[in-house]
Amino acid sequence: MKILLSRLGSQLKARLEQFKAFLQTHAWFRRGVYFTLVVLVFWVLWKILSSVFGWSDPEYKTARIEEGPLAVTISASGTLNPVKSVQVGTQVSGMVQEIYVDFNDVVKKDQVIARIDPREWQARFEQAEANYILAKRNHDNNIKLIEKKFISPSAFDQTLSAYKSAKASLTMAKKALDDTVIRSPVDGVVVKRSVERGQTVAASLQAPELFIIAQNLADMQVETAIDESDVGRIVEGMAATFTVDAFPSKVFQSQVKQVRKAPINVQNVITYTVLLSAQNTDLKLLPGMTANTSIITEQKEKVLRISNAALRFKMPNTSGVAKNESANPSRGSGATGSSPASAPMMGKPSAIRDVKVTTRKVWVLEKSGLKDKPVQKTIRVGLSDGNASEVLPGEDAAATLQIGDLVIIGVSGGAGKAGASRPSGPRLF
């Protein structure tokens, strides 16, 4: 064995001597070997430093856990209308002879605002008056004759009936003549005029509309259509806000005045009308404006807020996380129940319902030595306004998020495309 080992050693030594001689005679090969060794050393150093300082880790997009208010709202569009408005029509037919008011004119109660051509109705009144005078004379004469028994009681009854009929016809003719003068029934502002001078109006089964008078433009309301799935969360007295396209930067404060119980069916879609108050002391709001309303069903002033993007995030190349992700926090893997923090909204009445509490898994960046390391945590979430959700205290203190924690909402680069993939199904927040 010793002889064999010595023989192998001598052969290896001879080979090394030959290799050294080869390197001395071939400089280009020697430089290539040295360069390869240097590259190998640098590669090993890079791997070691990258693992220590996290240089090779993907760049995460994060959002900070913040404390602030959270409000759950129901959004809908509606129309501004005066609280009290009166349609002024006519009970007689004819040509509009005079119009005394126009749009935006302020009118007083019993003020003359228009006049119908009275000639036909004046003639009918005079004819009814003549018939009444004749019937009254006949009746007065028959009173004297019946006292002397010159006429029969049946003849007297006929003249009495004719007298009363003529009197009633005169009253109706007088009323029709008076109706040719159109008067304002209330104090207010003319917001609509539907007729022009010389136009013929026909009053048959329904009185034609001539004017619309709003009693008080400083007191208006918003009529909104709320879907049947949301109307159960709304009660009178809830706070609300709305905006109009004419003043997009101004938010008007409002309140739920009434939830009407009459359903409205449009193409098998059931909605209910909800009235919101709208104070218009500066008269900037006009009837008919479209209002974008938000009804606050629940509100908390001081909660931990987490971005809903963090709840939707799925770590790339991590198959075990995908089953815990859901597009809706109310459909998470945790059990649902009543939230201990689901208090009514700041002294305002709220709909009677339980807030669903779910458990969700999120990724949090935590310090691990010299680099930040993503750590998966299970949290409990409550209210959600569509952009952020409420973080509730958990049973495990180590898994509870704190103010300032960074949660991952995305990954930059090629890995981000895999992480940004969303689960199938409808996205509800």
URBEL-V128819 format. One record per residue. RES is the residue in one letter. PHI is phi in radians with two decimals (none if undefined). PSI is psi as a letter, one per 40 degrees, with the letter a starting at -180 (none if undefined). NEAR is the number of other ideal C-beta (glycine too) atoms within 12 Angstrom. Layout:
BEGIN
res->RES phi->PHI psi->PSI near->NEAR
res->RES phi->PHI psi->PSI near->NEAR
END
This chain:
BEGIN
res->M phi->none psi->d near->7
res->K phi->-1.13 psi->d near->8
res->I phi->-1.14 psi->d near->9
res->L phi->-1.16 psi->d near->10
res->L phi->-1.15 psi->d near->11
res->S phi->-1.12 psi->d near->12
res->R phi->-1.14 psi->d near->13
res->L phi->-1.13 psi->d near->14
res->G phi->-1.10 psi->d near->14
res->S phi->-1.15 psi->d near->14
res->Q phi->-1.15 psi->d near->14
res->L phi->-1.10 psi->d near->14
res->K phi->-1.12 psi->d near->14
res->A phi->-1.14 psi->d near->14
res->R phi->-1.14 psi->d near->14
res->L phi->-1.13 psi->d near->14
res->E phi->-1.07 psi->d near->14
res->Q phi->-1.15 psi->d near->14
res->F phi->-1.18 psi->d near->17
res->K phi->-1.13 psi->d near->16
res->A phi->-1.12 psi->d near->14
res->F phi->-1.15 psi->d near->16
res->L phi->-1.17 psi->d near->18
res->Q phi->-1.19 psi->d near->12
res->T phi->-1.53 psi->e near->12
res->H phi->-2.11 psi->g near->14
res->A phi->-1.18 psi->d near->12
res->W phi->-1.12 psi->d near->12
res->F phi->-1.21 psi->d near->17
res->R phi->-1.08 psi->d near->18
res->R phi->-1.09 psi->d near->13
res->G phi->-1.10 psi->d near->14
res->V phi->-1.14 psi->d near->18
res->Y phi->-1.06 psi->d near->15
res->F phi->-1.12 psi->d near->14
res->T phi->-1.10 psi->d near->14
res->L phi->-1.14 psi->d near->14
res->V phi->-1.14 psi->d near->14
res->V phi->-1.07 psi->d near->14
res->L phi->-1.10 psi->d near->14
res->V phi->-1.13 psi->d near->14
res->F phi->-1.11 psi->d near->14
res->W phi->-1.13 psi->d near->14
res->V phi->-1.13 psi->d near->14
res->L phi->-1.08 psi->d near->15
res->W phi->-1.08 psi->d near->16
res->K phi->-1.10 psi->d near->15
res->I phi->-1.17 psi->d near->14
res->L phi->-1.18 psi->d near->16
res->S phi->-1.12 psi->d near->16
res->S phi->-1.20 psi->d near->18
res->V phi->-1.38 psi->d near->16
res->F phi->-1.69 psi->e near->17
res->G phi->1.28 psi->f near->20
res->W phi->-1.21 psi->d near->17
res->S phi->-1.57 psi->e near->16
res->D phi->-1.23 psi->i near->22
res->P phi->-1.15 psi->i near->25
res->E phi->-1.54 psi->h near->20
res->Y phi->-1.64 psi->i near->31
res->K phi->-1.61 psi->h near->25
res->T phi->-2.20 psi->i near->27
res->A phi->-2.32 psi->i near->30
res->R phi->-1.60 psi->i near->24
res->I phi->-1.27 psi->h near->31
res->E phi->-2.16 psi->i near->25
res->E phi->-1.96 psi->h near->21
res->G phi->-3.14 psi->a near->21
res->P phi->-1.33 psi->i near->21
res->L phi->-2.50 psi->h near->35
res->A phi->-2.26 psi->h near->32
res->V phi->-1.72 psi->h near->38
res->T phi->-2.17 psi->i near->28
res->I phi->-2.03 psi->h near->36
res->S phi->-1.77 psi->i near->25
res->A phi->-2.78 psi->i near->29
res->S phi->-1.84 psi->i near->25
res->G phi->-2.61 psi->a near->35
res->T phi->-2.24 psi->h near->27
res->L phi->-1.40 psi->h near->40
res->N phi->-2.50 psi->i near->32
res->P phi->-1.11 psi->i near->34
res->V phi->-1.13 psi->d near->26
res->K phi->-2.25 psi->h near->23
res->S phi->-2.41 psi->i near->28
res->V phi->-2.12 psi->h near->28
res->Q phi->-1.54 psi->h near->25
res->V phi->-1.77 psi->h near->35
res->G phi->-2.18 psi->a near->28
res->T phi->-2.39 psi->i near->37
res->Q phi->-1.71 psi->e near->26
res->V phi->-2.16 psi->i near->37
res->S phi->-1.70 psi->i near->23
res->G phi->2.70 psi->a near->32
res->M phi->-1.59 psi->h near->25
res->V phi->-1.26 psi->h near->31
res->Q phi->-1.48 psi->d near->27
res->E phi->-2.47 psi->i near->22
res->I phi->-2.23 psi->h near->27
res->Y phi->-1.83 psi->e near->22
res->V phi->-2.29 psi->i near->31
res->D phi->-2.37 psi->a near->19
res->F phi->-0.97 psi->i near->19
res->N phi->1.22 psi->e near->20
res->D phi->-1.30 psi->i near->22
res->V phi->-1.53 psi->h near->22
res->V phi->-2.14 psi->i near->32
res->K phi->-1.92 psi->i near->19
res->K phi->-1.06 psi->h near->17
res->D phi->1.22 psi->e near->13
res->Q phi->-1.28 psi->h near->23
res->V phi->-1.29 psi->h near->21
res->I phi->-1.99 psi->e near->35
res->A phi->-2.84 psi->i near->38
res->R phi->-2.54 psi->h near->29
res->I phi->-1.61 psi->i near->39
res->D phi->-0.92 psi->h near->25
res->P phi->-1.61 psi->e near->26
res->R phi->-1.09 psi->d near->17
res->E phi->-1.09 psi->d near->21
res->W phi->-1.28 psi->d near->31
res->Q phi->-1.18 psi->d near->22
res->A phi->-1.14 psi->d near->16
res->R phi->-1.13 psi->d near->25
res->F phi->-1.15 psi->d near->27
res->E phi->-1.12 psi->d near->20
res->Q phi->-1.15 psi->d near->21
res->A phi->-1.14 psi->d near->27
res->E phi->-1.17 psi->d near->23
res->A phi->-1.12 psi->d near->18
res->N phi->-1.12 psi->d near->25
res->Y phi->-1.18 psi->d near->27
res->I phi->-1.11 psi->d near->18
res->L phi->-1.12 psi->d near->22
res->A phi->-1.14 psi->d near->27
res->K phi->-1.21 psi->d near->23
res->R phi->-1.12 psi->d near->18
res->N phi->-1.08 psi->d near->24
res->H phi->-1.19 psi->d near->28
res->D phi->-1.12 psi->d near->18
res->N phi->-1.13 psi->d near->21
res->N phi->-1.21 psi->d near->28
res->I phi->-1.10 psi->d near->19
res->K phi->-1.17 psi->d near->16
res->L phi->-1.25 psi->d near->18
res->I phi->-1.22 psi->d near->21
res->E phi->-1.19 psi->d near->13
res->K phi->-1.61 psi->e near->11
res->K phi->1.03 psi->f near->12
res->F phi->-1.53 psi->e near->14
res->I phi->-2.24 psi->i near->21
res->S phi->-1.41 psi->i near->13
res->P phi->-1.05 psi->d near->15
res->S phi->-1.17 psi->d near->12
res->A phi->-1.16 psi->d near->20
res->F phi->-1.15 psi->d near->25
res->D phi->-1.11 psi->d near->16
res->Q phi->-1.13 psi->d near->19
res->T phi->-1.21 psi->d near->28
res->L phi->-1.14 psi->d near->24
res->S phi->-1.14 psi->d near->18
res->A phi->-1.14 psi->d near->23
res->Y phi->-1.16 psi->d near->27
res->K phi->-1.14 psi->d near->19
res->S phi->-1.14 psi->d near->21
res->A phi->-1.17 psi->d near->27
res->K phi->-1.14 psi->d near->23
res->A phi->-1.13 psi->d near->18
res->S phi->-1.12 psi->d near->25
res->L phi->-1.16 psi->d near->27
res->T phi->-1.09 psi->d near->18
res->M phi->-1.15 psi->d near->24
res->A phi->-1.17 psi->d near->29
res->K phi->-1.13 psi->d near->22
res->K phi->-1.12 psi->d near->19
res->A phi->-1.09 psi->d near->28
res->L phi->-1.17 psi->d near->29
res->D phi->-1.17 psi->d near->22
res->D phi->-1.23 psi->e near->27
res->T phi->-1.23 psi->e near->33
res->V phi->-1.72 psi->h near->28
res->I phi->-1.55 psi->h near->39
res->R phi->-2.08 psi->i near->27
res->S phi->-1.30 psi->h near->30
res->P phi->-1.40 psi->e near->23
res->V phi->-2.50 psi->i near->26
res->D phi->-1.40 psi->h near->19
res->G phi->3.01 psi->a near->34
res->V phi->-2.17 psi->h near->32
res->V phi->-1.33 psi->h near->37
res->V phi->-1.74 psi->e near->32
res->K phi->-2.67 psi->h near->27
res->R phi->-2.23 psi->h near->28
res->S phi->-1.81 psi->e near->22
res->V phi->-2.23 psi->i near->32
res->E phi->-2.14 psi->i near->16
res->R phi->-1.12 psi->h near->20
res->G phi->1.63 psi->e near->14
res->Q phi->-1.33 psi->i near->22
res->T phi->-1.68 psi->h near->19
res->V phi->-2.01 psi->i near->34
res->A phi->-2.08 psi->h near->19
res->A phi->-1.74 psi->h near->22
res->S phi->-2.01 psi->b near->12
res->L phi->-1.39 psi->d near->8
res->Q phi->-2.32 psi->h near->12
res->A phi->-1.19 psi->h near->20
res->P phi->-1.20 psi->i near->26
res->E phi->-1.43 psi->h near->20
res->L phi->-1.82 psi->d near->35
res->F phi->-2.45 psi->i near->39
res->I phi->-2.17 psi->h near->32
res->I phi->-2.03 psi->h near->38
res->A phi->-1.60 psi->h near->38
res->Q phi->-1.24 psi->d near->27
res->N phi->-2.61 psi->h near->25
res->L phi->-1.31 psi->e near->33
res->A phi->-1.34 psi->e near->21
res->D phi->-2.09 psi->h near->23
res->M phi->-2.14 psi->i near->39
res->Q phi->-2.56 psi->i near->39
res->V phi->-1.91 psi->h near->44
res->E phi->-1.75 psi->h near->34
res->T phi->-2.02 psi->i near->39
res->A phi->-1.86 psi->h near->31
res->I phi->-1.84 psi->h near->37
res->D phi->-1.12 psi->i near->24
res->E phi->-1.10 psi->d near->22
res->S phi->-1.29 psi->e near->13
res->D phi->-1.88 psi->e near->26
res->V phi->-1.16 psi->d near->29
res->G phi->-1.19 psi->e near->18
res->R phi->-1.59 psi->e near->29
res->I phi->-1.92 psi->h near->43
res->V phi->-2.33 psi->i near->28
res->E phi->-1.11 psi->i near->21
res->G phi->1.73 psi->e near->25
res->M phi->-1.15 psi->i near->39
res->A phi->-1.29 psi->i near->34
res->A phi->-2.67 psi->i near->41
res->T phi->-2.37 psi->i near->28
res->F phi->-2.68 psi->i near->42
res->T phi->-2.26 psi->i near->27
res->V phi->-2.20 psi->i near->30
res->D phi->-1.13 psi->d near->17
res->A phi->-1.20 psi->d near->17
res->F phi->-2.32 psi->g near->19
res->P phi->-1.15 psi->d near->14
res->S phi->-1.55 psi->e near->9
res->K phi->-1.83 psi->h near->17
res->V phi->-1.84 psi->h near->17
res->F phi->-1.65 psi->h near->34
res->Q phi->-1.42 psi->i near->18
res->S phi->-2.60 psi->a near->34
res->Q phi->-2.73 psi->i near->28
res->V phi->-1.27 psi->h near->41
res->K phi->-1.62 psi->d near->27
res->Q phi->-2.74 psi->i near->24
res->V phi->-2.00 psi->h near->31
res->R phi->-1.32 psi->h near->21
res->K phi->-1.55 psi->e near->11
res->A phi->-1.36 psi->h near->14
res->P phi->-1.34 psi->i near->18
res->I phi->-2.11 psi->h near->21
res->N phi->-1.84 psi->h near->12
res->V phi->-2.15 psi->h near->12
res->Q phi->0.94 psi->f near->7
res->N phi->1.15 psi->e near->9
res->V phi->-1.85 psi->h near->14
res->I phi->-1.65 psi->h near->18
res->T phi->-2.29 psi->i near->26
res->Y phi->-2.22 psi->i near->30
res->T phi->-1.46 psi->h near->29
res->V phi->-2.09 psi->h near->42
res->L phi->-1.72 psi->h near->32
res->L phi->-2.03 psi->i near->43
res->S phi->-1.28 psi->i near->32
res->A phi->-2.59 psi->h near->41
res->Q phi->-1.34 psi->h near->24
res->N phi->-2.29 psi->f near->30
res->T phi->-1.15 psi->d near->13
res->D phi->-1.56 psi->e near->14
res->L phi->1.02 psi->f near->18
res->K phi->-1.37 psi->d near->18
res->L phi->-1.38 psi->h near->34
res->L phi->-2.05 psi->i near->27
res->P phi->-1.06 psi->h near->35
res->G phi->1.62 psi->e near->23
res->M phi->-1.15 psi->i near->30
res->T phi->-1.46 psi->h near->23
res->A phi->-1.98 psi->h near->42
res->N phi->-1.70 psi->h near->29
res->T phi->-1.80 psi->i near->41
res->S phi->-2.38 psi->h near->34
res->I phi->-1.72 psi->h near->43
res->I phi->-1.48 psi->h near->37
res->T phi->-1.52 psi->d near->37
res->E phi->-2.55 psi->i near->39
res->Q phi->-2.67 psi->h near->31
res->K phi->-2.26 psi->h near->33
res->E phi->-1.48 psi->d near->17
res->K phi->-2.51 psi->g near->16
res->V phi->-2.40 psi->i near->34
res->L phi->-1.37 psi->h near->33
res->R phi->-1.92 psi->h near->34
res->I phi->-2.16 psi->h near->46
res->S phi->-1.15 psi->h near->33
res->N phi->-1.15 psi->d near->34
res->A phi->-1.12 psi->d near->28
res->A phi->-1.21 psi->d near->41
res->L phi->-1.27 psi->d near->47
res->R phi->-1.55 psi->e near->39
res->F phi->-1.19 psi->h near->41
res->K phi->-2.18 psi->h near->35
res->M phi->-1.15 psi->h near->34
res->P phi->-1.11 psi->i near->25
res->N phi->1.06 psi->f near->17
res->T phi->-2.27 psi->g near->22
res->S phi->-1.21 psi->d near->12
res->G phi->-1.27 psi->e near->12
res->V phi->-1.56 psi->d near->29
res->A phi->-1.01 psi->d near->22
res->K phi->-1.24 psi->e near->13
res->N phi->-1.58 psi->e near->29
res->E phi->-1.59 psi->i near->35
res->S phi->-2.62 psi->i near->31
res->A phi->-1.37 psi->e near->24
res->N phi->-2.27 psi->h near->26
res->P phi->-1.09 psi->d near->41
res->S phi->-1.37 psi->e near->29
res->R phi->-2.12 psi->f near->25
res->G phi->-1.29 psi->a near->31
res->S phi->-1.40 psi->e near->23
res->G phi->-1.45 psi->i near->24
res->A phi->-1.38 psi->i near->13
res->T phi->-1.64 psi->i near->20
res->G phi->-3.05 psi->a near->17
res->S phi->-1.53 psi->h near->16
res->S phi->-1.39 psi->h near->28
res->P phi->-1.20 psi->e near->14
res->A phi->-1.80 psi->e near->25
res->S phi->-1.45 psi->g near->27
res->A phi->-1.47 psi->i near->21
res->P phi->-1.08 psi->i near->22
res->M phi->-1.46 psi->g near->31
res->M phi->0.79 psi->f near->18
res->G phi->1.44 psi->e near->12
res->K phi->-1.60 psi->i near->23
res->P phi->-1.17 psi->i near->21
res->S phi->-2.32 psi->i near->31
res->A phi->-1.17 psi->i near->27
res->I phi->-1.46 psi->h near->15
res->R phi->-2.82 psi->i near->19
res->D phi->-1.63 psi->i near->19
res->V phi->-1.47 psi->h near->35
res->K phi->-1.32 psi->h near->29
res->V phi->-1.93 psi->h near->30
res->T phi->-2.22 psi->i near->32
res->T phi->-1.74 psi->h near->30
res->R phi->-2.30 psi->i near->42
res->K phi->-1.93 psi->h near->36
res->V phi->-2.26 psi->i near->43
res->W phi->-1.88 psi->h near->41
res->V phi->-2.09 psi->h near->36
res->L phi->-1.48 psi->h near->34
res->E phi->-2.17 psi->i near->24
res->K phi->-1.24 psi->h near->14
res->S phi->-2.36 psi->g near->16
res->G phi->1.29 psi->b near->11
res->L phi->-1.67 psi->e near->14
res->K phi->-2.42 psi->i near->19
res->D phi->-1.60 psi->h near->23
res->K phi->-2.13 psi->h near->20
res->P phi->-1.26 psi->h near->35
res->V phi->-2.20 psi->h near->23
res->Q phi->-1.50 psi->h near->25
res->K phi->-2.25 psi->i near->33
res->T phi->-1.78 psi->h near->28
res->I phi->-2.18 psi->i near->39
res->R phi->-1.94 psi->h near->38
res->V phi->-2.07 psi->i near->45
res->G phi->-2.10 psi->b near->40
res->L phi->-1.12 psi->i near->42
res->S phi->-2.52 psi->h near->38
res->D phi->-1.80 psi->e near->30
res->G phi->1.75 psi->d near->22
res->N phi->-1.91 psi->d near->23
res->A phi->-2.42 psi->i near->34
res->S phi->-2.21 psi->i near->43
res->E phi->-1.50 psi->h near->43
res->V phi->-1.68 psi->h near->44
res->L phi->-1.70 psi->i near->36
res->P phi->-1.07 psi->h near->21
res->G phi->-1.79 psi->i near->24
res->E phi->-1.25 psi->d near->13
res->D phi->-1.65 psi->h near->13
res->A phi->-1.14 psi->d near->10
res->A phi->-1.22 psi->d near->14
res->A phi->-1.61 psi->e near->24
res->T phi->-1.38 psi->h near->22
res->L phi->-1.40 psi->i near->40
res->Q phi->-2.11 psi->i near->23
res->I phi->-1.10 psi->h near->17
res->G phi->1.70 psi->e near->16
res->D phi->-1.08 psi->i near->31
res->L phi->-1.78 psi->h near->29
res->V phi->-1.82 psi->i near->42
res->I phi->-1.45 psi->h near->44
res->I phi->-2.05 psi->e near->32
res->G phi->-3.12 psi->i near->29
res->V phi->-2.24 psi->h near->28
res->S phi->-1.40 psi->i near->19
res->G phi->1.45 psi->a near->17
res->G phi->-1.13 psi->d near->13
res->A phi->-1.18 psi->d near->24
res->G phi->-1.12 psi->d near->21
res->K phi->-1.16 psi->d near->16
res->A phi->-1.24 psi->d near->22
res->G phi->-1.30 psi->d near->32
res->A phi->-1.45 psi->e near->23
res->S phi->-1.15 psi->i near->22
res->R phi->-1.91 psi->i near->22
res->P phi->-1.18 psi->i near->22
res->S phi->-1.23 psi->i near->10
res->G phi->1.87 psi->i near->12
res->P phi->-1.23 psi->i near->11
res->R phi->-1.63 psi->h near->18
res->L phi->-1.79 psi->e near->16
res->F phi->-2.76 psi->none near->26
END
